Amino acid sequence: MKRRDFLAASAVLALLASPPANAAKKAIRKNHPPKPSARKPTRKKAADASQTTAAEETRNVISLPDEPLAHWRAYDIRSTIALRQINGKARLWIPLAQYKDTAWERSLGHNWQGNFENAGIYRDPVAEMEVFYADWPEGTVNPQLQIVSQIATQDRHFDITRRGAVAERTEVLRRCLQSTSLVPTDGIVRHTAERAIGRVRDPVAQGKAIYDWVVDNVSFDPQMKGVGNVNIGRMLESGNLNGRSADIALLFVGMCRSIGIPARPVFGLRMDSSRLFGSLGTSGNLSTDQHCRAEFYTPGYGWIPVEPSDVSKAIRDEHLIIGDPKLTVLKKLLFGFWEMNWISFNVAQDVSLRGSTGQTLPFLIYPVVETAGGRFNSLDSSHFSYSINASRTDI
């Protein structure tokens, strides 16, 4: 990522700063005015100082903004599920918010109630995810459940001027270079990535080149059938470069992995309105607002967030065209920035659910229900009703 691109995105973020944050900065200036000088400067020195100040202010117009004040937002995420037409025993799995605290997301706890026989949370340390499960015995009338999760988020920023991130574990990076059922890393995937990066050798710039290629060539299509079950190799071979957020994020991930850059999808849920575009936010029932993002790893910087699918979604829903200044800024902004009106669940791929007799899932982003008769389609409302609501609380 070129410095001028990052500076342009930083300027946009400063303009998008929330009123409370701006008010807090003004209060700091008011409560801590500059100390008066002990000596009155000569006219020449005063003129020199004035010129220096003017030059500094000019540079500050395009320099990095001050360290943003912490602005955490807390939410209660309430999921309600009722099962229908159940024969025999039933088990339910629901992905939970990532349990590892980060500088942009914290999980504050969960509580649940219902007419289940037993329920709890298990952690998969390899997949780095937490999953809630509940069991209903045979003969349960109207199996139902409500679980409330408390989480807190603040926007995530990548600062290209800051190095020294803690190195990721070798086994994690190794997993983030492997192919999966939906993400091959050879053949046309590698050839496409090599064409996208050209002669670029810097890993950050390579990630930016792949991000640009995906944004420029893939279209967001919410009508795609399936739940992100598109093999990215077959997608490229077909030339039909359309998909949902998971398809677009997995294409970015696969292209990065194919040239040796560790990368991973991050599956989660959009839960609040957006300050960027209305189409990039949500409200009301969130049961169909699952959304996938991505990140890639470079030594010295750690994990760098990207959001290629939201650029494609904004192009479609906001009717943006090539050359539109808003599109140019958005493309720069969403390389290295996550607006945290969204929570992350996990980065797991090829998931095996504990206690399941069904097949491995490509990823876990929706509730899953199994009975003696097999696994339900996660979007099949004839077997269960599912609603999610988010309410924001102050910290």
C-alpha positions as CSV (number, residue, x, y, z in Angstrom):
1,M,0.0,0.0,0.0
2,K,1.5,3.4,-1.0
3,R,1.8,6.0,1.6
4,R,-0.3,8.5,-0.3
5,D,-3.1,6.0,-0.5
6,F,-2.9,5.4,3.2
7,L,-2.9,9.2,3.9
8,A,-5.9,9.7,1.7
9,A,-7.8,7.0,3.6
10,S,-6.6,8.4,6.9
11,A,-8.0,11.8,6.0
12,V,-11.4,10.2,5.2
13,L,-11.4,8.5,8.6
14,A,-10.7,11.8,10.3
15,L,-13.8,13.3,8.5
16,L,-15.8,10.3,9.6
17,A,-14.8,10.6,13.2
18,S,-17.8,10.5,15.5
19,P,-19.0,13.7,17.2
20,P,-18.2,12.3,20.7
21,A,-14.6,11.7,19.7
22,N,-14.3,15.2,18.2
23,A,-15.9,16.8,21.3
24,A,-13.5,14.9,23.5
25,K,-10.5,16.2,21.6
26,K,-11.8,19.8,21.9
27,A,-12.3,19.3,25.6
28,I,-8.7,18.2,25.9
29,R,-7.5,21.3,24.1
30,K,-9.7,23.6,26.3
31,N,-8.6,22.0,29.6
32,H,-5.0,22.0,28.6
33,P,-4.1,25.2,26.8
34,P,-0.5,25.8,25.7
35,K,1.7,27.3,28.3
36,P,2.7,30.9,27.7
37,S,6.3,31.6,26.6
38,A,8.6,32.9,29.3
39,R,10.3,35.3,26.9
40,K,8.8,37.5,24.2
41,P,10.3,36.5,20.9
42,T,11.9,39.1,18.6
43,R,10.1,40.2,15.5
44,K,12.3,38.2,13.3
45,K,12.0,35.1,15.5
46,A,8.3,35.6,15.7
47,A,8.1,35.8,11.9
48,D,10.3,32.6,11.6
49,A,8.1,30.9,14.2
50,S,5.0,31.9,12.3
51,Q,6.4,30.5,9.1
52,T,7.4,27.3,10.8
53,T,4.0,26.9,12.3
54,A,2.3,27.6,9.0
55,A,4.6,25.0,7.4
56,E,3.8,22.5,10.1
57,E,0.1,23.1,9.7
58,T,0.4,22.6,5.9
59,R,2.1,19.3,6.5
60,N,-0.5,18.2,9.0
61,V,-3.2,18.5,6.4
62,I,-1.8,15.3,4.7
63,S,0.0,13.8,7.7
64,L,-1.3,11.0,9.8
65,P,-4.1,12.0,12.2
66,D,-3.7,12.0,16.0
67,E,-4.1,8.6,17.7
68,P,-7.8,8.1,17.7
69,L,-9.4,8.1,21.1
70,A,-10.8,4.7,22.3
71,H,-14.5,4.7,21.4
72,W,-15.9,1.3,22.4
73,R,-19.6,0.5,21.6
74,A,-21.3,-2.2,23.6
75,Y,-24.1,-4.5,22.2
76,D,-26.4,-7.2,23.4
77,I,-26.9,-9.7,20.6
78,R,-30.1,-11.7,21.2
79,S,-30.6,-14.9,19.2
80,T,-34.0,-16.7,19.4
81,I,-34.6,-20.1,17.8
82,A,-37.6,-22.4,17.7
83,L,-37.5,-25.8,16.2
84,R,-40.4,-27.3,14.2
85,Q,-41.4,-30.8,13.0
86,I,-38.8,-32.5,15.1
87,N,-38.7,-36.3,15.3
88,G,-36.5,-37.8,18.0
89,K,-33.5,-36.0,19.6
90,A,-32.2,-32.8,18.3
91,R,-28.9,-30.9,18.7
92,L,-28.2,-27.3,17.8
93,W,-24.8,-25.4,17.2
94,I,-24.4,-21.6,17.0
95,P,-21.2,-19.8,16.4
96,L,-20.2,-17.2,19.0
97,A,-18.2,-14.1,18.9
98,Q,-14.4,-14.7,19.0
99,Y,-13.3,-15.3,22.5
100,K,-9.8,-13.7,22.1
101,D,-9.9,-10.0,23.0
102,T,-8.4,-7.7,20.3
103,A,-7.9,-4.0,20.0
104,W,-11.2,-3.8,18.1
105,E,-13.5,-6.5,19.6
106,R,-14.2,-8.0,23.1
107,S,-16.5,-10.8,24.1
108,L,-18.1,-9.9,27.5
109,G,-20.1,-13.0,28.2
110,H,-23.2,-15.1,27.3
111,N,-26.4,-16.2,29.0
112,W,-29.1,-18.5,27.7
113,Q,-32.5,-20.1,28.5
114,G,-34.9,-22.6,26.9
115,N,-36.5,-26.0,27.3
116,F,-33.3,-27.9,26.3
117,E,-32.0,-30.9,28.2
118,N,-28.5,-29.6,28.4
119,A,-26.6,-26.7,26.8
120,G,-23.1,-25.2,27.0
121,I,-20.1,-23.7,25.2
122,Y,-17.1,-25.6,23.9
123,R,-13.9,-24.1,22.5
124,D,-12.0,-25.4,19.6
125,P,-8.4,-24.0,20.1
126,V,-7.2,-25.2,16.7
127,A,-10.0,-23.5,14.8
128,E,-9.9,-20.6,17.4
129,M,-13.6,-20.5,17.8
130,E,-16.3,-20.9,20.5
131,V,-19.5,-22.8,19.7
132,F,-22.7,-22.9,21.7
133,Y,-24.6,-26.2,21.7
134,A,-28.0,-27.4,23.0
135,D,-29.7,-30.8,23.1
136,W,-33.4,-31.6,23.2
137,P,-34.5,-35.1,24.1
138,E,-37.1,-37.1,22.1
139,G,-40.6,-35.9,22.7
140,T,-39.8,-32.3,23.5
141,V,-42.7,-30.1,22.5
142,N,-41.7,-27.0,20.7
143,P,-38.0,-26.9,21.3
144,Q,-36.8,-23.4,21.8
145,L,-33.8,-21.4,22.9
146,Q,-32.7,-17.8,23.5
147,I,-29.1,-16.8,24.0
148,V,-27.8,-13.3,24.7
149,S,-24.2,-12.3,24.0
150,Q,-22.6,-9.1,25.3
151,I,-19.8,-7.8,23.0
152,A,-17.9,-4.5,22.5
153,T,-16.3,-3.1,19.4
154,Q,-14.4,-0.2,18.0
155,D,-13.2,0.5,14.5
156,R,-10.1,-1.3,13.3
157,H,-7.3,0.7,11.7
158,F,-4.1,-0.4,9.9
159,D,-1.3,2.1,10.3
160,I,1.4,1.6,7.7
161,T,3.8,3.8,9.6
162,R,3.9,1.5,12.6
163,R,5.9,-1.7,12.6
164,G,6.7,-4.1,15.5
165,A,3.6,-6.2,15.7
166,V,3.9,-9.4,17.8
167,A,4.7,-12.2,15.5
168,E,2.0,-14.8,14.8
169,R,2.6,-18.4,15.8
170,T,4.1,-20.6,13.1
171,E,1.3,-23.2,13.2
172,V,-1.3,-20.5,12.6
173,L,0.6,-19.1,9.6
174,R,1.1,-22.6,8.3
175,R,-2.7,-23.2,8.4
176,C,-3.3,-19.9,6.7
177,L,-1.3,-21.1,3.7
178,Q,-3.1,-24.4,3.2
179,S,-5.7,-25.1,0.5
180,T,-9.2,-26.1,1.7
181,S,-12.3,-27.6,0.1
182,L,-13.3,-24.2,-1.4
183,V,-9.9,-22.6,-1.6
184,P,-7.4,-24.3,-3.9
185,T,-4.0,-22.6,-4.1
186,D,-2.6,-24.0,-7.4
187,G,-3.5,-23.8,-11.1
188,I,-5.6,-20.9,-12.2
189,V,-5.7,-19.4,-8.7
190,R,-1.9,-19.1,-8.6
191,H,-1.7,-17.9,-12.2
192,T,-4.3,-15.2,-11.5
193,A,-2.5,-14.0,-8.4
194,E,0.9,-13.9,-10.2
195,R,-0.7,-11.7,-12.9
196,A,-2.3,-9.5,-10.4
197,I,1.0,-8.7,-8.5
198,G,3.3,-8.5,-11.5
199,R,6.8,-7.7,-10.4
200,V,5.8,-6.4,-7.0
201,R,7.8,-8.0,-4.2
202,D,6.8,-6.2,-1.0
203,P,4.2,-8.3,0.8
204,V,2.0,-5.4,1.8
205,A,2.0,-4.1,-1.8
206,Q,1.3,-7.6,-3.0
207,G,-1.7,-7.8,-0.7
208,K,-2.9,-4.4,-2.1
209,A,-2.4,-5.6,-5.7
210,I,-4.6,-8.7,-5.1
211,Y,-7.2,-6.6,-3.2
212,D,-7.3,-4.2,-6.2
213,W,-7.7,-7.1,-8.6
214,V,-10.5,-8.6,-6.7
215,V,-12.3,-5.3,-6.3
216,D,-12.0,-4.5,-10.0
217,N,-13.0,-7.9,-11.3
218,V,-15.6,-9.4,-9.0
219,S,-19.3,-8.3,-8.6
220,F,-21.4,-8.7,-5.5
221,D,-24.4,-10.9,-6.1
222,P,-26.7,-11.5,-3.1
223,Q,-28.9,-13.9,-5.3
224,M,-26.1,-16.5,-5.6
225,K,-27.4,-19.9,-4.6
226,G,-25.9,-21.7,-1.7
227,V,-24.3,-20.4,1.4
228,G,-20.8,-19.5,0.1
229,N,-20.3,-22.9,-1.4
230,V,-18.4,-21.6,-4.4
231,N,-15.0,-23.2,-5.2
232,I,-12.8,-20.2,-6.2
233,G,-10.9,-22.3,-8.7
234,R,-14.0,-23.2,-10.6
235,M,-15.2,-19.6,-10.2
236,L,-12.1,-18.3,-12.0
237,E,-12.3,-21.1,-14.7
238,S,-15.9,-20.2,-15.5
239,G,-15.3,-16.5,-15.8
240,N,-18.4,-15.9,-13.8
241,L,-16.9,-13.7,-11.1
242,N,-20.0,-13.1,-9.0
243,G,-20.6,-14.0,-5.4
244,R,-21.6,-13.2,-1.9
245,S,-19.2,-11.8,0.7
246,A,-17.8,-15.2,1.6
247,D,-17.1,-16.0,-2.1
248,I,-15.3,-12.7,-2.6
249,A,-13.3,-12.9,0.7
250,L,-12.3,-16.5,-0.1
251,L,-11.1,-15.5,-3.5
252,F,-8.8,-12.9,-2.0
253,V,-7.6,-15.4,0.6
254,G,-6.9,-18.1,-2.0
255,M,-4.9,-15.7,-4.2
256,C,-2.8,-14.5,-1.3
257,R,-2.1,-18.1,-0.1
258,S,-1.2,-19.2,-3.6
259,I,1.9,-16.8,-3.7
260,G,2.9,-17.5,-0.1
261,I,1.1,-14.8,1.9
262,P,-0.8,-16.2,4.9
263,A,-4.4,-15.1,4.7
264,R,-7.7,-16.0,6.2
265,P,-11.4,-15.3,5.9
266,V,-13.2,-13.8,9.0
267,F,-16.8,-14.9,9.3
268,G,-19.2,-12.8,11.3
269,L,-22.4,-10.8,11.6
270,R,-23.3,-7.3,10.6
271,M,-25.3,-5.7,13.4
272,D,-25.5,-1.9,13.2
273,S,-25.8,1.0,10.8
274,S,-22.9,2.3,8.8
275,R,-21.2,5.7,8.7
276,L,-20.0,5.0,5.2
277,F,-23.0,4.0,3.2
278,G,-26.5,2.9,4.2
279,S,-26.2,-0.3,2.2
280,L,-23.2,-1.3,4.4
281,G,-25.2,-1.3,7.6
282,T,-28.3,-3.0,8.9
283,S,-31.1,-3.0,11.5
284,G,-34.0,-5.0,12.8
285,N,-33.8,-8.8,12.4
286,L,-30.2,-9.7,11.6
287,S,-30.8,-13.4,10.8
288,T,-29.7,-12.9,7.1
289,D,-26.9,-10.4,7.8
290,Q,-24.0,-12.8,8.1
291,H,-21.0,-11.2,6.5
292,C,-17.4,-12.3,5.7
293,R,-14.3,-10.2,5.7
294,A,-10.6,-11.1,5.2
295,E,-7.1,-10.3,6.5
296,F,-3.6,-11.2,5.5
297,Y,-0.3,-11.4,7.4
298,T,3.0,-9.6,6.8
299,P,6.1,-9.6,9.1
300,G,6.4,-6.5,11.1
301,Y,2.8,-5.4,10.6
302,G,0.9,-8.5,11.6
303,W,-2.6,-9.1,10.4
304,I,-3.9,-6.4,7.9
305,P,-7.7,-6.2,7.5
306,V,-9.4,-5.8,4.1
307,E,-13.0,-5.6,3.0
308,P,-13.2,-6.3,-0.7
309,S,-16.8,-7.5,-0.8
310,D,-18.2,-4.2,0.7
311,V,-16.6,-2.3,-2.1
312,S,-18.4,-4.5,-4.6
313,K,-21.6,-4.3,-2.5
314,A,-21.5,-0.5,-2.5
315,I,-20.9,-0.3,-6.2
316,R,-24.1,-2.4,-6.7
317,D,-26.4,-0.9,-4.1
318,E,-25.2,2.7,-4.2
319,H,-24.9,2.8,-8.0
320,L,-21.3,3.9,-8.0
321,I,-19.5,4.1,-11.3
322,I,-15.8,4.0,-12.3
323,G,-14.4,7.4,-11.8
324,D,-16.8,8.3,-9.0
325,P,-14.7,10.1,-6.3
326,K,-16.7,8.3,-3.6
327,L,-15.7,4.9,-5.1
328,T,-12.0,5.9,-5.3
329,V,-12.0,6.9,-1.6
330,L,-13.9,3.8,-0.5
331,K,-11.5,1.4,-2.3
332,K,-8.5,3.1,-0.6
333,L,-10.3,3.2,2.8
334,L,-11.4,-0.5,2.9
335,F,-7.8,-1.7,2.5
336,G,-6.7,-1.6,6.1
337,F,-10.0,-0.6,7.8
338,W,-12.9,-2.4,9.3
339,E,-15.9,-0.5,10.4
340,M,-17.0,-2.4,13.5
341,N,-20.7,-2.4,13.0
342,W,-20.0,-6.1,12.7
343,I,-18.8,-8.8,15.0
344,S,-16.4,-11.7,14.1
345,F,-17.3,-15.3,14.9
346,N,-14.3,-17.3,13.7
347,V,-11.7,-17.9,11.0
348,A,-12.3,-21.7,10.8
349,Q,-12.6,-23.6,7.5
350,D,-13.5,-27.2,6.9
351,V,-15.3,-27.3,10.3
352,S,-16.2,-30.5,12.1
353,L,-18.8,-29.9,14.8
354,R,-18.4,-31.7,18.1
355,G,-20.9,-34.4,18.5
356,S,-22.1,-34.2,14.9
357,T,-22.7,-37.2,12.6
358,G,-22.9,-35.0,9.5
359,Q,-20.3,-33.9,7.0
360,T,-17.6,-31.3,7.5
361,L,-18.8,-27.8,6.9
362,P,-16.8,-25.4,4.7
363,F,-17.2,-22.8,7.5
364,L,-19.5,-22.1,10.5
365,I,-21.5,-18.8,10.2
366,Y,-25.2,-20.0,10.5
367,P,-26.9,-22.1,13.2
368,V,-26.9,-25.8,12.5
369,V,-29.5,-28.3,13.6
370,E,-29.3,-32.1,13.4
371,T,-31.8,-34.8,14.3
372,A,-31.9,-38.6,13.7
373,G,-33.2,-37.7,10.2
374,G,-30.1,-35.7,9.3
375,R,-29.0,-32.1,9.2
376,F,-31.4,-29.2,8.5
377,N,-30.6,-26.6,5.9
378,S,-29.5,-23.5,7.8
379,L,-31.9,-21.3,5.8
380,D,-34.9,-23.7,5.9
381,S,-37.6,-21.9,7.8
382,S,-40.0,-24.9,7.6
383,H,-37.9,-26.6,10.3
384,F,-37.0,-23.7,12.5
385,S,-37.5,-20.0,13.0
386,Y,-34.4,-17.9,13.7
387,S,-34.1,-14.3,14.6
388,I,-31.2,-12.1,15.9
389,N,-31.5,-8.6,17.3
390,A,-28.8,-6.2,18.5
391,S,-29.3,-3.5,21.0
392,R,-26.6,-1.0,21.7
393,T,-25.7,0.0,25.2
394,D,-23.2,2.6,26.5
395,I,-20.0,1.7,28.2
